[in-house]
Amino acid sequence: MLIERPVLKLGNKPNDELAVSIGNKSIEQHLLMADIRQPFYIKELLSKQDWTIFEEQHPTKGTRAYQPKVMVGLILYGLMQGISSLRDLARMARVDLGCIYITEGVFPDNSSICRFINRYKETLSEAFFINLTRSILKVTRSGVRSLAGDGTIIEAAASRYNLMRQEAVEEKKKSARAKSNAHPGDKALALAAEKMEQVAAELQTRIDKRKEQRKSIETVTINPIEPEAVIQPGKKGKTSLPAYKPSVLANDARVVVAIDVHPSNEIESLITMLDMVNDVDKEVAVEELLLDGGYESIQVLEESIKRNISVLCAAGKKGKKKSKTTVDNKIKKSDFKYDELTDSYICPQGQRLTPLSRGKASATAPAYQTYSTNSCHNCPLKEKCTSSKNGRKLKRYDGDELKDALTCVMEHPQAQKRLRQRKAMVEPVFSHLRLRQNVNRFRRKGLAGVRVEFSLQIMAYNISRAIARHYLFFFIQILLGQVFFKRGYFQK
């Protein structure tokens, strides 16, 4: 028995839409029979977006550009499948039936996709991201009242094998400037010299910051190809490599409502993301924020007070594994009780530490007050408390009263129970990105390129969440219908 092979036919409808048929069935019927429903959700969701925000940057000269809806649909559909290479996206537009349905038969090449992303990178990462997130919140029936925040480290496109120290950077800068001066009319040499000067300036900024923190500057390096990426430990192993720190805010439905990418600081990203949440939902304000120990800072607590947000945060970063020589029962600062009325600390032995001196604020830390006592010499717990000849000293920074208030809140069992739900809200976001969408390394270089790439990845993730929630509501309705039918609610 011979089985007739289905033939893909392309034809034009009267309304200029592309008509695609597979054998004697339309492409819509074929996708439904194959239970491939992602393209329908994506096309329906994108059809409801405002595409006029792309018109201001639309090219007026040259060949006719592809429609933004088609290009965005192609990119997001590919990212949902874990395809981020531009060449693979261009190939998918030619062979994938779901993609053909979304793009209506349009198949741009990889250079056209690249130009589209570069032309609209600000719109994609800001205005369009906000509009699409607003639509997904409606579809998922979720809001922004309670949010969980977290960040991760994703490797930059630049390689860790091209790292350079300050001496090598200065030498290369001088060489580039000398070549540029020898050929004054060569724009390429002038641009290379200017870039090396920027690299040297960025490296000097990092060195100055390390000096203020009183840390060693011998290990400070930079990648001249991508100087904005900061050298930091990666997720896989302890190898230091150029990377960025993207951060997200997700709600109870695990929908990401705000994003930001910073070279190294998650706390600055949090303030930026709170501003984005206000743009996503201008009627409802954030009331609760669930954070891990890395966000326990005075800056975050002060900002939450300004915005009238209740913050639940872990006590601090988990400490490193203790070595065999580390004393497990060493007395910590948290073992001392602060007396607000007398402005003093009381140690575990009942001795009082009074103000000694005042320290100035630095670029990385606020001003502080030093407390000490003269009763440490004959204390039986001195070996567990301090090794200093002058006795134990404590520093109380401006704003520590906010941390004390947070500590009191986190002692309540209900606060601890609610904070434990943070992992279920935000941790699966990064798991999905890494395992399903293959976001283990950025493909674009520079902070601006990384931000638009991460925005596209999160939009693809949010669409996946919308589809998952749709199926959840569908099954709930089926279950409720069966229960109502058994109880006789649908019987006359």
N, C-alpha and C positions, 0 to 999 in steps of 0.2 A: 504494500500500500504506500503510495507516494503522498507525502505531506507537502502541501504548497507553502513555500517560504513567504512570510509577510514582506510586502514591499512598501518602503517609505515614499510617500508622494507629497509633493509640495505644490500648492496652488493658491491663487489669489482670490479672496472673497470680494464681494462688491464693495465692502467698507474698508478695503485696503488692509484688512487684517490677514495675517498669514494663516492659511488653512493647511494643516498637516494631518495626513491620514496614514495609518499603518494597516495595510490590507484594505478591508472594508470598514474599518473603525477609525474614528477620529482620535487624535492624540489624547484628548480629555478622557474618552472612554477607555483607551488603552491604559492610561495611568491609574484610573480608578479600578480597573480590573486587576491590575498588578499591585493594588494597594499602596501606591506611591502618592501620598497626599501632601508632602511638604511643599511642592511647587504651587499647589492651590492656595495654601495658607500664605505663602510669601507673596504671591501675586495679588491676593486680596488685600493683604496688609499694606503693601506698597502703593496700591491704587488709591488708598485713602489719604496718602501723604500730600503735603503741599510742596510741589516741585517748583514753584515760582522763586524760591530762595536761591535757585541755581542760575536764574536768568541774568542776574547782574554780572556774573563772570562768564557768561556764555560767549564764545568767540563769534564775532560778526563777519570775519573774513575767512577765506579758505574754503575747504570742503565742508559739507554739511556734517555737523557733529552728531554723535549718537545721543539718543535720549537719556537723560540722567536716570530715569526709572529703569531702563533696560540695563544700564551699566551697574547700578547699585544692586539690582536683582541678581545679576550674574555674579558679582563679587560676594554678596552675602550667601547665596546658595552654595557657592564653592567653598567658602569658609566653614559652613555648616558641615560639609563633607570632609573637612580636614585638608582642603586644597588651598594653599596660599601662594603658590608659585604663579606668576603671571602667565607663563607659557602653558602651564597646566590648566589655568582658567580659560585661556583662549582655546585650548583643545577641547575642554569640556563643553564649551558653547557649541561645538560642532557635532559632538557624538552623544551627549547626554540628553535623553528625551525630556527629563524634567527641566533642564536648563533651556532647551529649545522652546518649551512651553512658556517659560518665564520671559525669555527675551524675544519671543515671537519670531524665531528664525534668524535673528541678528547674531553674527559671530565676529566680534572685533578681534583684532590681533593683540598680542601682548603689549606692543608699544602704545596702542590706543588706550588700553586699560591703564597703563602707567601715566599717560598724559592726563587722563581723567582724574586720577587720584591726586596728582600734583596740582592740577588746576583748582580743584574743589576741596583741598585738604582742610582748610579752615571751616568751610561749611559742613563738611562731613563730620568733623570732630566736635562741632559746637551746635549750630542751629538744627541741622538735620538729626543729630543724635538726640537732642532734647525733644524734638517733635515725635520721633519714632518711639522713644521711651514713654512719652505721654500716651501714645496710642496703645502700647503694650500694657501699661498699667490699667487701662480700661478693659482690655481683653482679658487680663488675668484677674480683674476685680481686686486689685491690691493697691496699697497706698504707700505713703512715706512717713507715717507717724512713728513707726519703730524701725530703725535701721541698724545693721551690723556692718562694721568696717574692718577691713584687713588689707594687707599689701603683700607682695611677693617680690622675688628677684628673678628677672628674665634676662638672659644673656643678650648682649648687643651683637650687631652684625659684625663689628670689628673683631679681629682675632686677638687672643691674649699673647700671641707670639710676637707681636709688633710693639710691645710696651717699651717705653723709653724713660730713662731717668733725666734729671734736670741737666746734667752735664751734656748728655747726648742731644737734648732738645736745643740747648744754647748753641752748640756747635752746628747743628743743622740749620738753625735760624740764621746764623752768621753766613753760612755757605749760601743759603737761598737769597739773602739780601745782597751778597757780593755778585751772584749771577744776575740778579735783577738790575743792579747798578751798571754792570758791564754791557747789558743790552736794554737800554731804556725804553725802546719801542716794543719790546716783547711783553704782551699783556699776560700771557700764561706764566712767565717767570715772576712778574709783579704780583699776580694772584697767589702763586705758591709762597712767595716771601711774606705776603700779608697773612696767609693762613698759618704759617709757622710762628709768626708773632702772636697770633691769637692763641695758639697752642701753648706757647711759653707763658703768656699772661695767665691762662687758666691753670697751668701747673703751679705757678707762683702763688696763686690764690689758695690752692689746696695746701701748699707748704706753709703759708702764713696761718691757715686755720689749724693745722696740726701743731704749730708752735704755740698758739694760744691755748690749745688743749694739753700742752706739755707732753706731747707724744713724739715718738721718733719720726724723723723725716727721711730716713735712709730708704724706706720701702715705698716712698711716694713715686708713682709712675703714671704715665699717660699714654694713650694710643693716639698718635698724630692724625690718623685717618678719621677717628671719631672722638674728638677731645671731650665732648659733652658726657660720654659714658664714664661712670666712676668705677674704679677698680675695687671690687668687693667680692666676698666669698659667694660662690654659686651654690645652687641647691644640691647639685650632685657632687658630693665630696667637699673638700676644703680648699680646692684650687681657686685662687683669686683671678677674676677675669673682668673685662669691661661689661657692665650691666646697667640696667635701669630698674627702678622700683615703681611698678604700676600699682595703684590702689583702687579699691572699689567700695561702694556703699550698696548693700543689698537689703531688700525687705524680707518679710516672712515668707513670701512666695519665691524667694531666691531670684527675684528680678533685680538686675543692677540698675540703680537709678542715677548714679553719678560715678564718674571715673576721673582719674588724673594720673599722669606719669611724671615722676620727679627723678632726677639722677640718683638721689640717695636718701632723701628725707621724706618719710611717710607722714610726719606731723604737718608739714606745710601743705601736703596734698589733701589732708583732711579738711582744712579750712577752705581750700578751693572747691572741694566736692560739696561742702555744705552750701556754698553759693550756687552751685549748679542745681542742687535739689530745689532751691527756691525758684529757679527758672523752670524746672520740670513741672512742679505743682505750686502755683502761686496762691492757691486758696488754702491749702493744708500745710501746716508747718511741722517740722520734725519735733517730736516730743521726747523720744527715747533713743539713746545711742549706746550700742553694745560694742565694746572694744577690748582688745587683748592688752597684755602688759606693756607692749612696746609704745602704746599711746598714753601711758600715765605720765603726763607732763603738765607743768603749770600753764603752758601756753594753751593746751587743749581745754583744761578746766576753766580758764578765764574766758575762752571763746564760747564754751557751752553756757556759761552764766550770762553772757551778753545776749545769746540767742534763746535763753530760757529752755535749755535742753537738759533733760535728766541723763546723766552719764553713769553707766555701769562699766567698770574697768577692772581688770585683774590687778593684783597687787604689784606686779612688776615682771620684768623679763625673767624667765627661768634661768637660774644660775648654771654655770658650767659644771661638769662632773668634777667632784673634789678628788684631789690626789690623796695618796696614803698619808702624806705628811700634814694634810690640812686638819685643823682641829674642828671637829663637828659641832661642839658645843660652845663655840666662840660667841661672846656677847655682841649682839648687833645693835645698830642705832634704834631699830624698832623695839628693842627691849627697854629702852629708856622712855619714860612718860613725861610729856611736856605739860607744864603747869602754866596756863595762859594768864592767870591772875598775877603771878610773881615773875613771869617771863624767865622761867628756868626749867631745867630738866632734872628728873629724879632717877637715879640709877637703880639697878636691882638691889643694891645694898642699902638704899634709903638716903644716899648722899645727894646733895643738890649741886648741879652745875649751873653757874651764873654767867652772864655775858662777860666776855673778855675783850673782844675787838670786833671791828666792822670791816668786812671785805667788799671791794668794789665789784661791780658787774663786769662781765666779759662778753665777748661775742657769742659764746656758747652757753653761758650760765648767768643767772641774775645775781644781784648783790646778796650777801649772806652775813649772818652774825655767828661768831664763834663762842662756844660755851665751854667752860672748864671748871675744875675743882682742885683743891689742894689735899684732898683726902684719899688719893690713889696710892700713896706710898705704903700705907699699912693695911691696904684692902686685901682680904684673902682671895678675891677673884681677879686680882690684877693680871695674872698670866693669861687668863681667858679673855680679858677685856682690852688690854693694850700692851705694847712693848716699848712705849715711849717713856723716857725718864721723867718727862714733865707731866705725865698722867694723861688720861683720856680727854680728848677734845671732840666736840660735835659741832657741825655746821648746820645752821638753820637758814635756808634760802627764803627770800621774799616770795611768798605764795605757797609755802609749805602748809599753811593753815588749810588750803584747799585740799591738799593731799590727805591731811588728817581727817577732814570731813568725809572724803571719799572712803577712807579706811573704815570709818564708823558705819557708813552706809553698807559697805560690802560685808560687814559682820552679820548682817541680817540674813536669815536663811532664804527668804523670798528673793532677795537680790542675787544671791549666789545661784539659786535655781533658775532665775531668768537669764543670768549671764551664761549659764551652761548651754542655752539654746543658740548662742552666737555661732558656734561651730556649724550647726546644721543650717544656718542661714547663709553664711558667706564662704565657708571652706569648700563646699562643692563647686563653687564658681571656678576656682582655679584648677580643681581636679578635672572639670569638664574641658576647660581651655587646653590643658596639657595633654589629656588622654584622648579626647574626641576631636579637638580642633588643631592638635599638634602645635600649640603655642609654647615651644620650648626655647625658641630663639627668634629675635626680631629679624626681619628681612630688610627693613629700611634703615638708613643711617641718619643720625641726627635726632635731636629731641622732637622737632616738629614732625619728622617722618614717623618716628616711633609712636607719637600720640595719635596720628590718624590711623596707623595700623592697628593699634590697640582699640581705638574707637570702633573700627569695622569688626574686629573680633568680638567685642562685647555686644554689638548690635546683632550679630549672627547668633550669639549665645542667647540673647533675650528673645529672639524669634523662636529658638528651640524651646525655651521655657513657656512661651505662649502656646505653642503646639502641645507641649506636655500637659499644661493646665487645661487645655480644651478637651483632651482625651479624658482627663480626670473628671471634669464636670460631666462629660458624656456618660462615663461609667456610673457616676453617682446618680444621675438621672435614671439610668436603667435600673439600678438597685432600688431606688426609691419607688420607681414605677412598679417593680415586682412586689415590694412590700405593700404598697397601696392596693394593688390588685388582690393580693391575698387577704387583705383586711376588708375588702369589699367597697373601697372608696370609689372605684370606677363602675360599680354595679348600680343599676337603677333600683 
